Amino acid sequence: MPALVAIRHNPVLKALYERLVNNGKPKKVAIVAVMRKLLILSYGVLKSEKPFDINYQMAD
């Protein structure tokens, strides 16, 4: 599952996952939130035709 790999290796998505779990969300709900964020990021990269920039500030 790409979301699990992203949680391990992408600091932005890892922070999102940890924040949700620390706020009391079940782990599966947090994983689905990471899946959705990963989908949104992927779509943005495809739409803009620019490489992913980890320093880009995205609104939550």
PDB file of N, CA, C and O in Angstrom, chain B, residues numbered from 101:
ATOM      1  N   MET B 101       0.851  -1.166   0.000  1.00  0.00           N
ATOM      2  CA  MET B 101       0.000   0.000   0.000  1.00  0.00           C
ATOM      3  C   MET B 101       0.903   1.237   0.000  1.00  0.00           C
ATOM      4  O   MET B 101       1.731   1.405   0.895  1.00  0.00           O
ATOM      5  N   PRO B 102       0.737   2.105  -1.014  1.00  0.00           N
ATOM      6  CA  PRO B 102       1.592   3.289  -1.109  1.00  0.00           C
ATOM      7  C   PRO B 102       1.511   4.207   0.113  1.00  0.00           C
ATOM      8  O   PRO B 102       2.496   4.869   0.441  1.00  0.00           O
ATOM      9  N   ALA B 103       0.382   4.264   0.780  1.00  0.00           N
ATOM     10  CA  ALA B 103       0.252   5.151   1.941  1.00  0.00           C
ATOM     11  C   ALA B 103       1.177   4.713   3.073  1.00  0.00           C
ATOM     12  O   ALA B 103       1.744   5.558   3.766  1.00  0.00           O
ATOM     13  N   LEU B 104       1.333   3.438   3.264  1.00  0.00           N
ATOM     14  CA  LEU B 104       2.210   2.955   4.332  1.00  0.00           C
ATOM     15  C   LEU B 104       3.670   3.282   4.038  1.00  0.00           C
ATOM     16  O   LEU B 104       4.425   3.642   4.941  1.00  0.00           O
ATOM     17  N   VAL B 105       4.064   3.156   2.778  1.00  0.00           N
ATOM     18  CA  VAL B 105       5.429   3.518   2.388  1.00  0.00           C
ATOM     19  C   VAL B 105       5.624   5.021   2.547  1.00  0.00           C
ATOM     20  O   VAL B 105       6.676   5.465   3.006  1.00  0.00           O
ATOM     21  N   ALA B 106       4.617   5.805   2.171  1.00  0.00           N
ATOM     22  CA  ALA B 106       4.710   7.260   2.298  1.00  0.00           C
ATOM     23  C   ALA B 106       4.829   7.673   3.761  1.00  0.00           C
ATOM     24  O   ALA B 106       5.557   8.614   4.079  1.00  0.00           O
ATOM     25  N   ILE B 107       4.128   6.986   4.650  1.00  0.00           N
ATOM     26  CA  ILE B 107       4.215   7.301   6.078  1.00  0.00           C
ATOM     27  C   ILE B 107       5.636   7.077   6.588  1.00  0.00           C
ATOM     28  O   ILE B 107       6.106   7.805   7.462  1.00  0.00           O
ATOM     29  N   ARG B 108       6.312   6.082   6.052  1.00  0.00           N
ATOM     30  CA  ARG B 108       7.677   5.786   6.494  1.00  0.00           C
ATOM     31  C   ARG B 108       8.715   6.736   5.914  1.00  0.00           C
ATOM     32  O   ARG B 108       9.672   7.103   6.595  1.00  0.00           O
ATOM     33  N   HIS B 109       8.527   7.142   4.636  1.00  0.00           N
ATOM     34  CA  HIS B 109       9.609   7.826   3.934  1.00  0.00           C
ATOM     35  C   HIS B 109       9.333   9.287   3.592  1.00  0.00           C
ATOM     36  O   HIS B 109      10.270  10.009   3.252  1.00  0.00           O
ATOM     37  N   ASN B 110       8.107   9.743   3.667  1.00  0.00           N
ATOM     38  CA  ASN B 110       7.792  11.134   3.337  1.00  0.00           C
ATOM     39  C   ASN B 110       7.531  11.888   4.637  1.00  0.00           C
ATOM     40  O   ASN B 110       6.549  11.604   5.322  1.00  0.00           O
ATOM     41  N   PRO B 111       8.390  12.839   4.989  1.00  0.00           N
ATOM     42  CA  PRO B 111       8.231  13.523   6.281  1.00  0.00           C
ATOM     43  C   PRO B 111       6.922  14.304   6.407  1.00  0.00           C
ATOM     44  O   PRO B 111       6.377  14.416   7.506  1.00  0.00           O
ATOM     45  N   VAL B 112       6.411  14.843   5.301  1.00  0.00           N
ATOM     46  CA  VAL B 112       5.153  15.595   5.355  1.00  0.00           C
ATOM     47  C   VAL B 112       3.997  14.668   5.696  1.00  0.00           C
ATOM     48  O   VAL B 112       3.176  14.986   6.556  1.00  0.00           O
ATOM     49  N   LEU B 113       3.929  13.530   5.028  1.00  0.00           N
ATOM     50  CA  LEU B 113       2.837  12.590   5.268  1.00  0.00           C
ATOM     51  C   LEU B 113       3.005  11.864   6.601  1.00  0.00           C
ATOM     52  O   LEU B 113       2.019  11.500   7.243  1.00  0.00           O
ATOM     53  N   LYS B 114       4.240  11.657   7.010  1.00  0.00           N
ATOM     54  CA  LYS B 114       4.483  11.051   8.326  1.00  0.00           C
ATOM     55  C   LYS B 114       3.986  11.971   9.431  1.00  0.00           C
ATOM     56  O   LYS B 114       3.377  11.516  10.399  1.00  0.00           O
ATOM     57  N   ALA B 115       4.250  13.277   9.284  1.00  0.00           N
ATOM     58  CA  ALA B 115       3.788  14.241  10.289  1.00  0.00           C
ATOM     59  C   ALA B 115       2.263  14.287  10.332  1.00  0.00           C
ATOM     60  O   ALA B 115       1.676  14.376  11.410  1.00  0.00           O
ATOM     61  N   LEU B 116       1.617  14.226   9.164  1.00  0.00           N
ATOM     62  CA  LEU B 116       0.159  14.208   9.109  1.00  0.00           C
ATOM     63  C   LEU B 116      -0.385  12.987   9.841  1.00  0.00           C
ATOM     64  O   LEU B 116      -1.295  13.108  10.661  1.00  0.00           O
ATOM     65  N   TYR B 117       0.165  11.819   9.550  1.00  0.00           N
ATOM     66  CA  TYR B 117      -0.278  10.578  10.187  1.00  0.00           C
ATOM     67  C   TYR B 117      -0.097  10.639  11.702  1.00  0.00           C
ATOM     68  O   TYR B 117      -1.016  10.317  12.455  1.00  0.00           O
ATOM     69  N   GLU B 118       1.072  11.047  12.139  1.00  0.00           N
ATOM     70  CA  GLU B 118       1.344  11.092  13.580  1.00  0.00           C
ATOM     71  C   GLU B 118       0.449  12.103  14.286  1.00  0.00           C
ATOM     72  O   GLU B 118      -0.011  11.848  15.399  1.00  0.00           O
ATOM     73  N   ARG B 119       0.194  13.252  13.650  1.00  0.00           N
ATOM     74  CA  ARG B 119      -0.692  14.256  14.241  1.00  0.00           C
ATOM     75  C   ARG B 119      -2.100  13.707  14.425  1.00  0.00           C
ATOM     76  O   ARG B 119      -2.720  13.916  15.467  1.00  0.00           O
ATOM     77  N   LEU B 120      -2.605  13.007  13.417  1.00  0.00           N
ATOM     78  CA  LEU B 120      -3.959  12.460  13.511  1.00  0.00           C
ATOM     79  C   LEU B 120      -4.053  11.376  14.583  1.00  0.00           C
ATOM     80  O   LEU B 120      -5.022  11.341  15.342  1.00  0.00           O
ATOM     81  N   VAL B 121      -3.062  10.497  14.651  1.00  0.00           N
ATOM     82  CA  VAL B 121      -3.070   9.426  15.657  1.00  0.00           C
ATOM     83  C   VAL B 121      -2.937  10.021  17.057  1.00  0.00           C
ATOM     84  O   VAL B 121      -3.597   9.569  17.993  1.00  0.00           O
ATOM     85  N   ASN B 122      -2.083  11.036  17.198  1.00  0.00           N
ATOM     86  CA  ASN B 122      -1.919  11.674  18.509  1.00  0.00           C
ATOM     87  C   ASN B 122      -3.170  12.422  18.954  1.00  0.00           C
ATOM     88  O   ASN B 122      -3.399  12.599  20.151  1.00  0.00           O
ATOM     89  N   ASN B 123      -3.980  12.861  17.989  1.00  0.00           N
ATOM     90  CA  ASN B 123      -5.236  13.539  18.316  1.00  0.00           C
ATOM     91  C   ASN B 123      -6.383  12.562  18.554  1.00  0.00           C
ATOM     92  O   ASN B 123      -7.521  12.988  18.751  1.00  0.00           O
ATOM     93  N   GLY B 124      -6.104  11.266  18.540  1.00  0.00           N
ATOM     94  CA  GLY B 124      -7.111  10.288  18.903  1.00  0.00           C
ATOM     95  C   GLY B 124      -7.810   9.583  17.756  1.00  0.00           C
ATOM     96  O   GLY B 124      -8.727   8.795  17.990  1.00  0.00           O
ATOM     97  N   LYS B 125      -7.398   9.848  16.515  1.00  0.00           N
ATOM     98  CA  LYS B 125      -8.022   9.147  15.392  1.00  0.00           C
ATOM     99  C   LYS B 125      -7.516   7.707  15.358  1.00  0.00           C
ATOM    100  O   LYS B 125      -6.357   7.447  15.681  1.00  0.00           O
ATOM    101  N   PRO B 126      -8.382   6.771  14.967  1.00  0.00           N
ATOM    102  CA  PRO B 126      -7.899   5.388  14.789  1.00  0.00           C
ATOM    103  C   PRO B 126      -6.841   5.334  13.688  1.00  0.00           C
ATOM    104  O   PRO B 126      -6.848   6.161  12.776  1.00  0.00           O
ATOM    105  N   LYS B 127      -5.944   4.374  13.772  1.00  0.00           N
ATOM    106  CA  LYS B 127      -4.843   4.280  12.816  1.00  0.00           C
ATOM    107  C   LYS B 127      -5.341   4.100  11.390  1.00  0.00           C
ATOM    108  O   LYS B 127      -4.768   4.676  10.465  1.00  0.00           O
ATOM    109  N   LYS B 128      -6.381   3.325  11.194  1.00  0.00           N
ATOM    110  CA  LYS B 128      -6.896   3.116   9.838  1.00  0.00           C
ATOM    111  C   LYS B 128      -7.475   4.401   9.249  1.00  0.00           C
ATOM    112  O   LYS B 128      -7.348   4.647   8.050  1.00  0.00           O
ATOM    113  N   VAL B 129      -8.102   5.207  10.077  1.00  0.00           N
ATOM    114  CA  VAL B 129      -8.638   6.495   9.622  1.00  0.00           C
ATOM    115  C   VAL B 129      -7.482   7.411   9.220  1.00  0.00           C
ATOM    116  O   VAL B 129      -7.571   8.119   8.217  1.00  0.00           O
ATOM    117  N   ALA B 130      -6.412   7.400   9.988  1.00  0.00           N
ATOM    118  CA  ALA B 130      -5.245   8.223   9.675  1.00  0.00           C
ATOM    119  C   ALA B 130      -4.587   7.753   8.378  1.00  0.00           C
ATOM    120  O   ALA B 130      -4.118   8.577   7.592  1.00  0.00           O
ATOM    121  N   ILE B 131      -4.548   6.444   8.145  1.00  0.00           N
ATOM    122  CA  ILE B 131      -3.979   5.912   6.906  1.00  0.00           C
ATOM    123  C   ILE B 131      -4.818   6.346   5.712  1.00  0.00           C
ATOM    124  O   ILE B 131      -4.267   6.685   4.665  1.00  0.00           O
ATOM    125  N   VAL B 132      -6.130   6.342   5.849  1.00  0.00           N
ATOM    126  CA  VAL B 132      -7.001   6.788   4.758  1.00  0.00           C
ATOM    127  C   VAL B 132      -6.791   8.280   4.493  1.00  0.00           C
ATOM    128  O   VAL B 132      -6.843   8.710   3.341  1.00  0.00           O
ATOM    129  N   ALA B 133      -6.561   9.059   5.519  1.00  0.00           N
ATOM    130  CA  ALA B 133      -6.286  10.483   5.328  1.00  0.00           C
ATOM    131  C   ALA B 133      -4.972  10.674   4.562  1.00  0.00           C
ATOM    132  O   ALA B 133      -4.870  11.554   3.708  1.00  0.00           O
ATOM    133  N   VAL B 134      -3.975   9.852   4.870  1.00  0.00           N
ATOM    134  CA  VAL B 134      -2.707   9.901   4.141  1.00  0.00           C
ATOM    135  C   VAL B 134      -2.924   9.479   2.690  1.00  0.00           C
ATOM    136  O   VAL B 134      -2.337  10.064   1.780  1.00  0.00           O
ATOM    137  N   MET B 135      -3.768   8.463   2.470  1.00  0.00           N
ATOM    138  CA  MET B 135      -4.081   8.047   1.099  1.00  0.00           C
ATOM    139  C   MET B 135      -4.668   9.198   0.301  1.00  0.00           C
ATOM    140  O   MET B 135      -4.278   9.437  -0.842  1.00  0.00           O
ATOM    141  N   ARG B 136      -5.602   9.904   0.907  1.00  0.00           N
ATOM    142  CA  ARG B 136      -6.253  11.017   0.224  1.00  0.00           C
ATOM    143  C   ARG B 136      -5.261  12.134  -0.059  1.00  0.00           C
ATOM    144  O   ARG B 136      -5.263  12.701  -1.152  1.00  0.00           O
ATOM    145  N   LYS B 137      -4.410  12.459   0.917  1.00  0.00           N
ATOM    146  CA  LYS B 137      -3.405  13.508   0.732  1.00  0.00           C
ATOM    147  C   LYS B 137      -2.423  13.103  -0.369  1.00  0.00           C
ATOM    148  O   LYS B 137      -2.014  13.940  -1.174  1.00  0.00           O
ATOM    149  N   LEU B 138      -2.047  11.830  -0.405  1.00  0.00           N
ATOM    150  CA  LEU B 138      -1.143  11.331  -1.437  1.00  0.00           C
ATOM    151  C   LEU B 138      -1.785  11.438  -2.815  1.00  0.00           C
ATOM    152  O   LEU B 138      -1.114  11.782  -3.788  1.00  0.00           O
ATOM    153  N   LEU B 139      -3.060  11.149  -2.900  1.00  0.00           N
ATOM    154  CA  LEU B 139      -3.793  11.277  -4.158  1.00  0.00           C
ATOM    155  C   LEU B 139      -3.835  12.734  -4.611  1.00  0.00           C
ATOM    156  O   LEU B 139      -3.623  13.021  -5.789  1.00  0.00           O
ATOM    157  N   ILE B 140      -4.105  13.652  -3.688  1.00  0.00           N
ATOM    158  CA  ILE B 140      -4.148  15.076  -4.012  1.00  0.00           C
ATOM    159  C   ILE B 140      -2.775  15.561  -4.476  1.00  0.00           C
ATOM    160  O   ILE B 140      -2.681  16.311  -5.447  1.00  0.00           O
ATOM    161  N   LEU B 141      -1.715  15.142  -3.794  1.00  0.00           N
ATOM    162  CA  LEU B 141      -0.363  15.522  -4.195  1.00  0.00           C
ATOM    163  C   LEU B 141      -0.018  14.978  -5.576  1.00  0.00           C
ATOM    164  O   LEU B 141       0.572  15.683  -6.394  1.00  0.00           O
ATOM    165  N   SER B 142      -0.384  13.730  -5.837  1.00  0.00           N
ATOM    166  CA  SER B 142      -0.119  13.102  -7.137  1.00  0.00           C
ATOM    167  C   SER B 142      -0.845  13.836  -8.252  1.00  0.00           C
ATOM    168  O   SER B 142      -0.273  14.085  -9.313  1.00  0.00           O
ATOM    169  N   TYR B 143      -2.097  14.182  -8.014  1.00  0.00           N
ATOM    170  CA  TYR B 143      -2.867  14.907  -9.011  1.00  0.00           C
ATOM    171  C   TYR B 143      -2.242  16.271  -9.284  1.00  0.00           C
ATOM    172  O   TYR B 143      -2.169  16.703 -10.434  1.00  0.00           O
ATOM    173  N   GLY B 144      -1.798  16.938  -8.248  1.00  0.00           N
ATOM    174  CA  GLY B 144      -1.171  18.243  -8.414  1.00  0.00           C
ATOM    175  C   GLY B 144       0.105  18.172  -9.238  1.00  0.00           C
ATOM    176  O   GLY B 144       0.365  19.048 -10.062  1.00  0.00           O
ATOM    177  N   VAL B 145       0.899  17.131  -9.019  1.00  0.00           N
ATOM    178  CA  VAL B 145       2.129  16.950  -9.789  1.00  0.00           C
ATOM    179  C   VAL B 145       1.796  16.676 -11.249  1.00  0.00           C
ATOM    180  O   VAL B 145       2.433  17.224 -12.148  1.00  0.00           O
ATOM    181  N   LEU B 146       0.797  15.831 -11.485  1.00  0.00           N
ATOM    182  CA  LEU B 146       0.410  15.536 -12.864  1.00  0.00           C
ATOM    183  C   LEU B 146      -0.179  16.756 -13.551  1.00  0.00           C
ATOM    184  O   LEU B 146       0.118  17.009 -14.719  1.00  0.00           O
ATOM    185  N   LYS B 147      -0.997  17.503 -12.858  1.00  0.00           N
ATOM    186  CA  LYS B 147      -1.667  18.661 -13.444  1.00  0.00           C
ATOM    187  C   LYS B 147      -0.678  19.784 -13.763  1.00  0.00           C
ATOM    188  O   LYS B 147      -0.757  20.397 -14.827  1.00  0.00           O
ATOM    189  N   SER B 148       0.247  20.052 -12.847  1.00  0.00           N
ATOM    190  CA  SER B 148       1.186  21.158 -13.034  1.00  0.00           C
ATOM    191  C   SER B 148       2.397  20.769 -13.877  1.00  0.00           C
ATOM    192  O   SER B 148       3.114  21.641 -14.367  1.00  0.00           O
ATOM    193  N   GLU B 149       2.629  19.479 -14.048  1.00  0.00           N
ATOM    194  CA  GLU B 149       3.788  18.950 -14.782  1.00  0.00           C
ATOM    195  C   GLU B 149       5.111  19.433 -14.184  1.00  0.00           C
ATOM    196  O   GLU B 149       6.102  19.592 -14.896  1.00  0.00           O
ATOM    197  N   LYS B 150       5.115  19.661 -12.879  1.00  0.00           N
ATOM    198  CA  LYS B 150       6.324  20.046 -12.165  1.00  0.00           C
ATOM    199  C   LYS B 150       6.652  18.945 -11.159  1.00  0.00           C
ATOM    200  O   LYS B 150       5.745  18.280 -10.658  1.00  0.00           O
ATOM    201  N   PRO B 151       7.933  18.743 -10.858  1.00  0.00           N
ATOM    202  CA  PRO B 151       8.284  17.711  -9.878  1.00  0.00           C
ATOM    203  C   PRO B 151       7.807  18.078  -8.472  1.00  0.00           C
ATOM    204  O   PRO B 151       7.595  19.249  -8.157  1.00  0.00           O
ATOM    205  N   PHE B 152       7.645  17.063  -7.645  1.00  0.00           N
ATOM    206  CA  PHE B 152       7.216  17.274  -6.269  1.00  0.00           C
ATOM    207  C   PHE B 152       8.284  18.054  -5.515  1.00  0.00           C
ATOM    208  O   PHE B 152       9.466  17.716  -5.579  1.00  0.00           O
ATOM    209  N   ASP B 153       7.875  19.089  -4.806  1.00  0.00           N
ATOM    210  CA  ASP B 153       8.778  19.905  -4.008  1.00  0.00           C
ATOM    211  C   ASP B 153       8.382  19.768  -2.548  1.00  0.00           C
ATOM    212  O   ASP B 153       7.306  20.213  -2.147  1.00  0.00           O
ATOM    213  N   ILE B 154       9.243  19.157  -1.757  1.00  0.00           N
ATOM    214  CA  ILE B 154       8.933  18.898  -0.358  1.00  0.00           C
ATOM    215  C   ILE B 154       8.775  20.203   0.422  1.00  0.00           C
ATOM    216  O   ILE B 154       8.088  20.225   1.443  1.00  0.00           O
ATOM    217  N   ASN B 155       9.396  21.286  -0.037  1.00  0.00           N
ATOM    218  CA  ASN B 155       9.332  22.560   0.663  1.00  0.00           C
ATOM    219  C   ASN B 155       8.141  23.410   0.273  1.00  0.00           C
ATOM    220  O   ASN B 155       7.957  24.496   0.822  1.00  0.00           O
ATOM    221  N   TYR B 156       7.325  22.941  -0.665  1.00  0.00           N
ATOM    222  CA  TYR B 156       6.148  23.682  -1.086  1.00  0.00           C
ATOM    223  C   TYR B 156       5.142  23.664   0.050  1.00  0.00           C
ATOM    224  O   TYR B 156       4.851  22.601   0.599  1.00  0.00           O
ATOM    225  N   GLN B 157       4.601  24.831   0.415  1.00  0.00           N
ATOM    226  CA  GLN B 157       3.645  24.918   1.508  1.00  0.00           C
ATOM    227  C   GLN B 157       2.230  24.707   0.978  1.00  0.00           C
ATOM    228  O   GLN B 157       1.714  25.524   0.215  1.00  0.00           O
ATOM    229  N   MET B 158       1.614  23.612   1.387  1.00  0.00           N
ATOM    230  CA  MET B 158       0.277  23.261   0.936  1.00  0.00           C
ATOM    231  C   MET B 158      -0.713  23.534   2.055  1.00  0.00           C
ATOM    232  O   MET B 158      -0.434  23.224   3.213  1.00  0.00           O
ATOM    233  N   ALA B 159      -1.838  24.095   1.738  1.00  0.00           N
ATOM    234  CA  ALA B 159      -2.868  24.347   2.743  1.00  0.00           C
ATOM    235  C   ALA B 159      -3.518  23.027   3.136  1.00  0.00           C
ATOM    236  O   ALA B 159      -3.756  22.173   2.282  1.00  0.00           O
ATOM    237  N   ASP B 160      -3.807  22.854   4.428  1.00  0.00           N
ATOM    238  CA  ASP B 160      -4.440  21.599   4.895  1.00  0.00           C
ATOM    239  C   ASP B 160      -5.912  21.584   4.635  1.00  0.00           C
ATOM    240  O   ASP B 160      -6.586  20.609   4.965  1.00  0.00           O
TER     241      ASP B 160
END
